[in-house]
Amino acid sequence: ALKYNIPLGVAWQLSTTYEIGKCVGVVVLGAIAVNKNPLYYMLRAFGFYSILTIIMAAYLKWNEEKSLASLTGLFLIYFAISFFCVASQFGLAVLKIASSNESEFRQWIVFQGLIAACLQSLCPLIGSSFITDFGLESPFIIMCGFGMTGLTFIWYFQPVFLDEDSQDANKSITNISYFKQMWYLLTSTNHRSFQAFSLALCSSTAALYVIPLTTFVGYRTTCGTNMCATWYVLISFIPNIVFRCIPILHMGQFMPTEESFVKLGLILLVIGNFLWLAITITVSTFSAWMILLPSLVSMAGIGSTMPNCKVGIMLGVPKEYGSTANSVLKLSQLISVAITQLLSGIVAIGSTAVIMRNQAILLLFVNAVAFVCTNILKKHPQSFSGYVELPSDVLQKSGINSVSKRREYELL
């Protein structure tokens, strides 16, 4: 906003561009990789992603023009970066293919969510430090390093996945098209669990993106410096990380189900946003801890919801639907976040207190609707495994004799 002399609300639309780019990328890459090796395409997408981040860094470094054309170029490059960065999200499908059993898969998903939360919490601190010392282009240099790291790990540790037609990697081959699979996942009554978990995941993801961005503005107003505000945002991530650790601590028969964690998380999100709204309405001059308290509650809800939603979604479908389920999971997240951030940018007007109040109203509505709709969907009985086993005589009468045809018929 400062570099191009544009309003804060317009600058926030970079986030919307980011989500739209990932929406397009997850559909295109999902359609390509549905019957192919997902890691093969992840490898190549990481390469393009790394190149584009260097281009963006150079653009910010040497382009001093502040015209509309210059700003448009920034948005277009950022869109391309967003398109290719989403390839890493297909890691869930790879884990589903590679895991030997349900328990192993659950542990990997929870561990992945924990690592993600740690990186998300450190990004504002690292980004603020580098921007202060090296300028706006520095985060894109870091992103390039991330892309090259991903390339190295895939290339070195998973050579079997580098072949596009690798039989070991393509355990989830099916003759059903990507868009047909997507349609059944989103509409079939056999996939109510998938739909309920996806809705809850969309709600918590929207909160994860909006809360740190909005509270940073509030912290900066109360603290006076970007670094102080960044540290408060980092502290607010602690409950997020703690709640993601709970499923890793095996508590035997007393361990709650994914559904219990998700419901608890949505309740905490609603409570946190309500506290946030109450403070902004009743207090004329607020301090940093008044912003931090509801943020801690909301972040605990996010930590309880997000990893368990992913486990519920990916375990609720067979391996044949793994890549598509992964794609639809991310697509629904991206659309919800893009819409929420678009609305967040629109209501980001007025004083800091007014901005925070408007954001609290927006998130309270989103999370409350998600909680109600998720509970409605979960009340309907469904096949949690994602497909129905049919008797052999029924299949034979229908002319379904081969194993592949039988499996395809059951999935539909």
C-alpha positions as CSV (number, residue, x, y, z in Angstrom):
1,A,0.0,0.0,0.0
2,L,2.8,2.4,0.9
3,K,4.9,1.5,-2.2
4,Y,2.1,2.1,-4.7
5,N,0.2,4.7,-2.7
6,I,-3.0,2.8,-2.7
7,P,-5.7,2.2,0.0
8,L,-5.2,-0.6,2.5
9,G,-8.4,-2.3,1.2
10,V,-7.0,-2.5,-2.4
11,A,-3.7,-3.9,-1.2
12,W,-5.6,-6.6,0.7
13,Q,-6.9,-7.8,-2.7
14,L,-3.5,-9.3,-3.3
15,S,-4.7,-12.0,-0.9
16,T,-7.9,-12.4,-3.0
17,T,-5.7,-12.7,-6.1
18,Y,-3.6,-15.3,-4.3
19,E,-6.7,-17.4,-3.5
20,I,-8.1,-17.1,-7.0
21,G,-4.8,-18.2,-8.6
22,K,-4.8,-21.2,-6.3
23,C,-8.4,-22.0,-7.2
24,V,-7.5,-22.1,-10.9
25,G,-4.4,-24.1,-10.2
26,V,-6.0,-26.7,-8.0
27,V,-8.6,-27.4,-10.7
28,V,-6.2,-27.5,-13.6
29,L,-3.6,-29.6,-11.8
30,G,-6.3,-31.8,-10.3
31,A,-7.8,-32.6,-13.7
32,I,-4.4,-33.4,-15.1
33,A,-3.2,-35.6,-12.3
34,V,-6.3,-37.4,-11.4
35,N,-5.2,-40.6,-13.2
36,K,-1.5,-39.8,-13.2
37,N,1.3,-39.6,-10.7
38,P,0.5,-36.5,-8.5
39,L,4.1,-36.1,-7.3
40,Y,5.4,-36.0,-10.8
41,Y,3.4,-32.8,-11.4
42,M,4.3,-31.4,-8.0
43,L,7.9,-31.6,-8.9
44,R,7.5,-29.6,-12.1
45,A,5.2,-27.1,-10.5
46,F,7.8,-26.4,-7.8
47,G,10.2,-25.5,-10.6
48,F,7.9,-23.0,-12.2
49,Y,7.0,-21.6,-8.8
50,S,10.7,-21.0,-7.9
51,I,11.4,-19.2,-11.2
52,L,8.3,-17.0,-10.8
53,T,9.3,-15.9,-7.3
54,I,12.7,-14.7,-8.6
55,I,10.9,-12.8,-11.3
56,M,8.6,-11.2,-8.7
57,A,11.6,-10.2,-6.5
58,A,13.3,-8.6,-9.5
59,Y,10.1,-6.8,-10.4
60,L,9.7,-5.3,-6.9
61,K,13.4,-4.4,-6.8
62,W,13.9,-2.6,-10.0
63,N,10.4,-1.4,-11.0
64,E,9.9,2.0,-9.4
65,E,6.9,3.1,-11.5
66,K,3.7,3.7,-9.5
67,S,1.2,3.6,-12.4
68,L,-1.9,1.4,-12.8
69,A,0.0,-0.7,-15.4
70,S,2.8,-1.4,-12.9
71,L,0.3,-2.4,-10.2
72,T,-1.5,-4.7,-12.7
73,G,1.8,-6.4,-13.5
74,L,2.4,-7.1,-9.9
75,F,-1.1,-8.7,-9.6
76,L,-0.5,-10.9,-12.7
77,I,2.9,-12.2,-11.5
78,Y,1.4,-12.9,-8.1
79,F,-1.5,-14.8,-9.8
80,A,1.0,-17.0,-11.7
81,I,2.9,-17.7,-8.4
82,S,-0.4,-18.7,-6.7
83,F,-1.3,-21.0,-9.6
84,F,1.8,-23.1,-9.2
85,C,2.3,-23.0,-5.5
86,V,-0.9,-25.0,-4.9
87,A,0.8,-28.1,-6.3
88,S,2.2,-28.8,-2.8
89,Q,-1.4,-29.3,-1.6
90,F,-1.6,-32.6,-3.4
91,G,0.7,-34.0,-0.7
92,L,-2.4,-35.3,1.1
93,A,-3.2,-37.5,-1.9
94,V,0.4,-38.8,-2.0
95,L,0.2,-39.6,1.7
96,K,-3.0,-41.5,1.1
97,I,-1.4,-43.6,-1.7
98,A,1.8,-44.2,0.3
99,S,0.3,-45.0,3.7
100,S,0.0,-48.7,4.6
101,N,-3.0,-48.3,6.9
102,E,-5.5,-45.8,8.3
103,S,-3.6,-45.2,11.5
104,E,-0.4,-44.3,9.7
105,F,-2.2,-42.0,7.4
106,R,-3.9,-40.2,10.3
107,Q,-0.6,-39.7,12.1
108,W,1.0,-38.2,8.9
109,I,-1.9,-35.8,8.3
110,V,-1.9,-34.6,11.9
111,F,1.9,-34.2,11.8
112,Q,1.6,-32.3,8.5
113,G,-0.9,-29.9,10.1
114,L,1.4,-29.3,13.1
115,I,4.3,-28.4,10.8
116,A,2.1,-26.1,8.8
117,A,0.9,-24.3,11.9
118,C,4.5,-23.8,13.1
119,L,5.5,-22.4,9.7
120,Q,2.4,-20.2,9.6
121,S,3.2,-18.7,13.0
122,L,6.9,-18.0,12.1
123,C,6.1,-16.5,8.7
124,P,5.0,-13.1,10.0
125,L,8.1,-12.8,12.2
126,I,10.5,-13.9,9.5
127,G,8.7,-11.8,6.8
128,S,8.7,-8.6,9.0
129,S,12.4,-9.0,9.8
130,F,13.4,-9.5,6.2
131,I,11.2,-6.7,4.9
132,T,12.6,-4.3,7.5
133,D,16.2,-5.2,6.6
134,F,16.1,-6.1,2.9
135,G,12.9,-4.6,1.4
136,L,9.6,-6.0,-0.1
137,E,11.3,-8.4,-2.5
138,S,12.9,-10.4,0.3
139,P,9.9,-12.7,1.1
140,F,9.9,-13.9,-2.5
141,I,13.5,-14.9,-2.2
142,I,12.5,-17.0,0.8
143,M,9.6,-18.5,-1.2
144,C,12.1,-19.4,-3.9
145,G,14.2,-21.2,-1.3
146,F,11.1,-23.1,-0.2
147,G,10.4,-24.2,-3.8
148,M,13.9,-25.4,-4.3
149,T,13.8,-27.3,-1.0
150,G,10.6,-29.0,-2.1
151,L,12.3,-29.9,-5.4
152,T,15.3,-31.4,-3.6
153,F,13.2,-33.5,-1.2
154,I,11.0,-35.0,-3.9
155,W,14.0,-35.7,-6.2
156,Y,16.1,-37.3,-3.5
157,F,13.7,-39.2,-1.3
158,Q,11.0,-40.3,-3.7
159,P,12.6,-41.3,-7.1
160,V,9.7,-43.8,-7.7
161,F,7.4,-40.8,-8.0
162,L,9.4,-39.0,-10.7
163,D,8.1,-41.2,-13.5
164,E,4.8,-39.9,-14.9
165,D,3.6,-43.5,-15.5
166,S,5.1,-45.1,-12.4
167,Q,2.9,-48.1,-11.4
168,D,4.0,-47.8,-7.7
169,A,2.9,-44.2,-7.6
170,N,-0.3,-44.7,-9.6
171,K,-2.1,-46.9,-7.1
172,S,-5.3,-44.8,-7.4
173,I,-6.0,-45.2,-11.1
174,T,-9.6,-45.1,-12.0
175,N,-11.5,-44.6,-15.3
176,I,-13.9,-42.0,-13.7
177,S,-13.1,-38.4,-14.9
178,Y,-12.0,-35.7,-12.5
179,F,-15.2,-33.6,-12.9
180,K,-17.5,-36.6,-12.5
181,Q,-15.7,-37.5,-9.2
182,M,-15.9,-33.9,-8.1
183,W,-19.7,-33.9,-8.7
184,Y,-20.3,-37.0,-6.7
185,L,-18.2,-35.9,-3.8
186,L,-20.1,-32.6,-3.6
187,T,-23.6,-33.9,-4.2
188,S,-23.9,-37.6,-3.3
189,T,-25.7,-38.5,-0.1
190,N,-23.0,-41.2,0.3
191,H,-20.5,-38.4,0.9
192,R,-22.2,-36.4,3.7
193,S,-19.2,-36.7,5.9
194,F,-17.0,-35.3,3.2
195,Q,-19.3,-32.4,2.7
196,A,-19.6,-31.7,6.4
197,F,-15.9,-31.8,7.1
198,S,-15.2,-29.6,4.0
199,L,-17.7,-27.0,5.2
200,A,-16.0,-26.9,8.6
201,L,-12.6,-26.7,7.0
202,C,-13.6,-23.8,4.9
203,S,-14.9,-21.8,7.9
204,S,-11.7,-22.4,10.0
205,T,-9.4,-21.6,7.0
206,A,-11.1,-18.3,6.4
207,A,-10.6,-17.4,10.1
208,L,-6.9,-18.5,9.9
209,Y,-6.3,-16.0,7.1
210,V,-8.4,-13.1,8.3
211,I,-7.7,-13.1,12.1
212,P,-3.8,-12.6,11.9
213,L,-4.2,-9.9,9.2
214,T,-6.8,-7.9,11.1
215,T,-5.3,-8.3,14.6
216,F,-1.9,-7.2,13.2
217,V,-3.5,-3.8,12.3
218,G,-4.9,-3.6,15.9
219,Y,-1.6,-4.6,17.5
220,R,0.3,-2.0,15.4
221,T,-2.1,0.7,16.6
222,T,-1.7,-0.2,20.2
223,C,2.1,-1.1,20.1
224,G,3.3,1.5,17.6
225,T,5.7,-0.8,15.7
226,N,5.4,-3.6,13.2
227,M,7.8,-5.9,15.1
228,C,5.8,-5.6,18.3
229,A,2.6,-6.4,16.4
230,T,4.3,-9.4,14.8
231,W,5.2,-10.9,18.1
232,Y,1.6,-10.6,19.3
233,V,0.5,-12.5,16.2
234,L,3.1,-15.1,16.9
235,I,1.9,-15.5,20.5
236,S,-1.7,-15.9,19.2
237,F,-0.6,-19.0,17.2
238,I,0.4,-20.9,20.3
239,P,-3.1,-22.4,21.1
240,N,-3.3,-23.3,17.4
241,I,-0.1,-25.4,17.7
242,V,-1.1,-26.9,21.1
243,F,-4.5,-28.1,19.9
244,R,-2.9,-29.7,16.8
245,C,-0.6,-31.6,19.1
246,I,-3.4,-33.3,21.1
247,P,-4.2,-36.0,18.5
248,I,-0.5,-37.0,18.4
249,L,-0.6,-37.7,22.1
250,H,-2.3,-41.1,21.9
251,M,-4.8,-41.4,24.7
252,G,-6.2,-44.9,23.8
253,Q,-9.9,-45.4,24.1
254,F,-10.4,-41.9,25.6
255,M,-9.1,-40.3,22.4
256,P,-11.9,-38.1,20.9
257,T,-13.0,-38.7,17.3
258,E,-12.2,-36.3,14.4
259,E,-15.9,-35.2,14.5
260,S,-15.6,-34.3,18.2
261,F,-12.5,-32.2,17.6
262,V,-14.2,-30.4,14.7
263,K,-17.3,-29.6,16.7
264,L,-15.2,-28.3,19.6
265,G,-13.1,-26.2,17.2
266,L,-16.2,-24.6,15.6
267,I,-17.6,-23.7,19.1
268,L,-14.3,-22.1,20.1
269,L,-14.3,-20.1,16.9
270,V,-17.8,-18.8,17.5
271,I,-16.9,-17.9,21.1
272,G,-13.7,-16.2,20.1
273,N,-15.3,-14.1,17.4
274,F,-18.2,-13.2,19.8
275,L,-15.6,-12.0,22.4
276,W,-13.8,-10.0,19.7
277,L,-17.1,-8.3,18.7
278,A,-18.1,-7.6,22.3
279,I,-14.8,-5.9,23.1
280,T,-14.8,-3.7,20.0
281,I,-18.4,-2.6,20.8
282,T,-18.1,-2.0,24.5
283,V,-14.5,-0.6,24.8
284,S,-13.6,2.7,23.3
285,T,-9.9,2.4,23.8
286,F,-8.5,-1.1,23.8
287,S,-5.1,-2.5,24.6
288,A,-3.1,-5.3,23.0
289,W,-4.2,-8.0,25.5
290,M,-7.9,-7.2,24.7
291,I,-7.1,-8.2,21.1
292,L,-5.0,-11.1,22.1
293,L,-7.6,-12.8,24.4
294,P,-10.3,-13.6,21.7
295,S,-7.5,-14.4,19.2
296,L,-6.2,-17.1,21.5
297,V,-9.6,-18.7,21.7
298,S,-10.2,-18.5,18.0
299,M,-6.8,-19.9,17.2
300,A,-7.4,-22.8,19.5
301,G,-10.6,-23.5,17.5
302,I,-8.6,-23.4,14.3
303,G,-6.0,-25.8,15.7
304,S,-8.8,-28.2,16.8
305,T,-10.7,-28.0,13.5
306,M,-8.3,-27.9,10.5
307,P,-6.2,-31.1,10.8
308,N,-9.1,-33.2,12.0
309,C,-11.2,-32.0,9.1
310,K,-8.5,-33.2,6.7
311,V,-8.3,-36.6,8.4
312,G,-12.1,-37.0,8.2
313,I,-12.2,-35.9,4.5
314,M,-9.3,-38.1,3.2
315,L,-10.3,-41.2,5.3
316,G,-13.9,-40.8,4.1
317,V,-13.0,-41.6,0.5
318,P,-11.3,-44.6,-1.2
319,K,-7.9,-44.3,-2.8
320,E,-9.4,-44.0,-6.2
321,Y,-10.9,-40.6,-5.1
322,G,-7.7,-39.5,-3.3
323,S,-6.4,-36.9,-5.7
324,T,-9.9,-35.5,-6.5
325,A,-10.8,-35.3,-2.9
326,N,-7.6,-33.5,-2.2
327,S,-8.3,-31.1,-5.0
328,V,-11.9,-30.5,-4.0
329,L,-10.8,-30.0,-0.4
330,K,-8.3,-27.3,-1.4
331,L,-10.7,-25.8,-3.9
332,S,-13.4,-25.3,-1.3
333,Q,-10.9,-23.8,1.1
334,L,-9.7,-21.4,-1.6
335,I,-13.1,-20.2,-2.7
336,S,-14.3,-19.6,0.9
337,V,-11.1,-17.7,1.8
338,A,-11.2,-15.7,-1.5
339,I,-14.8,-14.6,-0.8
340,T,-14.1,-13.9,2.9
341,Q,-11.0,-11.9,2.1
342,L,-12.8,-10.0,-0.6
343,L,-15.5,-9.1,1.9
344,S,-12.8,-8.4,4.5
345,G,-11.1,-5.9,2.2
346,I,-14.5,-4.2,1.5
347,V,-15.3,-3.7,5.2
348,A,-11.7,-2.6,6.0
349,I,-12.7,1.1,6.2
350,G,-12.7,3.6,9.0
351,S,-10.7,3.6,12.2
352,T,-8.9,0.5,13.6
353,A,-11.7,-0.2,16.0
354,V,-14.3,0.0,13.2
355,I,-12.2,-2.3,11.0
356,M,-11.8,-4.9,13.8
357,R,-15.5,-4.7,14.6
358,N,-16.5,-5.3,11.0
359,Q,-14.1,-8.3,10.7
360,A,-15.5,-9.8,13.9
361,I,-19.1,-9.6,12.6
362,L,-18.0,-11.2,9.3
363,L,-16.2,-14.1,10.9
364,L,-18.9,-14.6,13.6
365,F,-21.4,-15.0,10.8
366,V,-19.2,-17.4,8.7
367,N,-18.3,-19.7,11.7
368,A,-21.8,-19.8,13.1
369,V,-23.3,-20.7,9.7
370,A,-20.6,-23.4,9.3
371,F,-21.4,-24.9,12.7
372,V,-25.1,-25.1,12.1
373,C,-24.7,-26.6,8.5
374,T,-22.1,-29.1,9.6
375,N,-24.3,-30.5,12.3
376,I,-27.3,-30.7,9.9
377,L,-25.2,-32.7,7.4
378,K,-23.8,-35.0,10.0
379,K,-27.3,-36.0,11.2
380,H,-27.9,-37.8,7.9
381,P,-26.7,-41.4,7.8
382,Q,-24.2,-42.1,5.0
383,S,-21.5,-44.5,3.9
384,F,-18.4,-43.1,5.7
385,S,-16.1,-45.1,3.5
386,G,-17.3,-43.2,0.4
387,Y,-18.7,-46.1,-1.6
388,V,-21.2,-48.9,-1.2
389,E,-20.4,-52.6,-1.5
390,L,-22.9,-54.2,-3.7
391,P,-23.8,-58.0,-3.7
392,S,-22.1,-60.0,-6.5
393,D,-25.4,-61.2,-8.0
394,V,-26.6,-57.6,-8.4
395,L,-23.4,-56.7,-10.2
396,Q,-23.5,-59.7,-12.4
397,K,-27.1,-59.0,-13.4
398,S,-26.0,-55.5,-14.3
399,G,-23.2,-56.8,-16.6
400,I,-20.5,-55.7,-14.2
401,N,-18.0,-58.5,-14.4
402,S,-14.5,-57.2,-14.4
403,V,-12.8,-55.9,-11.2
404,S,-12.2,-52.4,-12.6
405,K,-15.8,-52.1,-13.9
406,R,-17.2,-53.3,-10.6
407,R,-15.1,-50.9,-8.6
408,E,-16.1,-48.0,-10.9
409,Y,-19.8,-49.0,-10.5
410,E,-19.5,-49.1,-6.7
411,L,-17.8,-45.7,-6.6
412,L,-20.6,-44.1,-8.7
